[in-house]
């Protein structure tokens, strides 16, 4: 027996007409991030985008609308242009920001890929906005890097041996196919009648030769066919085709004040560029800079001098010792330098005198040697050279020792301990909360652009937490910032 519909329910009529047109704002939650995105973009100078709009042809979508949609998508963890286009027809917040307009995924992709310089300028504007909202004070910034997967399959990486092997395989198959066709159709068969399989081999051969050319021109051992700019890097998930993402983060609200992407696996060459970008994007003087041992070499410490910042950056040797790695009795650091006599004293009391000067890429150095090591009871442990033990000394080596001493002070330990609480959570938020674990664009310039958008999305979420009041708009919230 069929049960009749209940009477104590709300009316339900999908064909009901509305007396007044609905206002989309009434359907959006009070704490939705779209309010922040809307107010922030409305407050920005978009001249850098307007200059790129053509005055001819079909009318373009308004750059302000496109920017709001793009920023809100990334801040919501939606990175695919197809998924963004889909959300424009399903998500009320997207519909509100786009004012019912629905650019297709190609238009969204084109806008994202072709406004690199503008996006960089807009990133700087948002950083300065965070300063105005008292969210960035530059009292302490921390710089670090993290590996992000490239939009390229690891199996698509080629070295010279693999290229040669695949080219030989294709040529052998093509030759075999020619012989089989001659047997079937005779030697007069034309190339136009080749099946698609053979034509595909020809295209693949051309592509392999192009990869071979890139391998030679770039001077690499390997190159990826999908994204030639990406390289193999050591990540937590193993060796992957990836990029090295760099970020500079302010202590107060964990705002990203500088961001870039490199395909260099190590961080040591990124310290000064990141510091320069931080200064370009902000108004004010930087107080303290912290970074891990990946940036801690003598050249970087010397290059920091003109910046007048209080730096706390350990070197690899210092960090290894802190982790419990033992140092041998004849390590260089156990040789004492006497600046008055300009000599080194070895652990056995022997004197290493100045021998000669040398110049190399990391700077000029003076070499000291003791020639009678063969008579020492520790010969073979300290050195196996019959010419004797040598010590290289650069002027900047003193800066490394001074930094170690600084880090060993109580104040130095407390300041450096803050580093992991400033920047490491930012990469965790990007990968965890935003869900951005790998790039969707290809090529170094484009992935650099994409991470700038990710950084903007991160900063917008910070503005929503510390620099925005619903109804009052963009305004600092001291009570919230005090909890950071």
Helices and strands as residue ranges (DSSP letters): G 24-27, H 33-42, H 47-50, H 63-75, H 81-87, H 92-98, H 105-113, H 116-132, E 140-149, G 154-156, E 157-159, H 160-185, G 191-193, H 196-218, E 222-224, E 231-235, E 238-250, E 256-262, H 271-281, E 288-291, G 293-295, H 298-303, G 305-307, E 310-313, H 316-322, G 332-334, E 336-338, E 343-345, E 351-360, E 363-370, G 373-375, E 389-393, H 397-407, H 410-417, H 419-422, H 424-432, H 444-466, E 468-469, E 473-474, H 478-481
